[in-house]
Amino acid sequence: MHFKALKSALIESSKAPKRHISDALVQRIIEELKSNPAISQKEISEIGGKRYGHWQIMK
C-alpha cells in the first residue's frame, strides 16, 4: 500500500547542507593558518571516519 505525502511534509531544499563544517570551526582553522602559514597537513589533520570525521587543530 502506498500513501502520498502531505504537501506540508514535503521539503524542497534543506536549510543546511548535509556535509558542512560549522562557521566557528572554519574561522578557527583560518586563524590558525594565518598565525602559522608554515603549518603542515599533519599538524592540521582530519580525524575520524570518512562520513562523520571532524577537524582537530593540533599544537
N, C-alpha and C positions, 0 to 999 in steps of 0.2 A: 504494500500500500504506500502511495506517495502523497505527500502534502506539499502545498505551495507555501512558501514563507510569506509572512505578513510584510507589507511594504515598510512598516516601521522597523522591522527587524533587519532589513537589508542595509548593508553599508557599502556605499560606492567606493570610498577610499578611506584608508585608516588615517588617524591623526599623526601617528609616528611610524616611521619605517620599522620593519621587524628587526633589522640588524643596524643599530646605531649606537654611537658612543655618547654618553652624557656630555653636555656642554662643559660642565665643571672639569671633567677628566680631560677633554680636549684642551682646555685652557691650561691645565696643569702640565700636559705634555709640551705644549708650545712654550710655556715659561721655562721649562727645563731645557729645551733645545736652545732658547735664546741665551740662557745663562751659561750654557756649556755647549757651544757649537761642535766641539770635537767629540761629543759623546758617541759611544759605539752602539751598534744594534744590540749587543749583548747586555749593555747597561740598561737599555730600554727594551725590555723583552716582552713578548706576548706569551702569556702563560695560560694554562687551562686547556680545555677541549677545543676542537675546531669550531663547533657550533656555539658553545657557551663560554668561550675564552674571555679573558679580560686583560687589561694592561696594568702593569706594575712598574712604577718608577723606582729603580734601584739606585742607591747612592753608596 
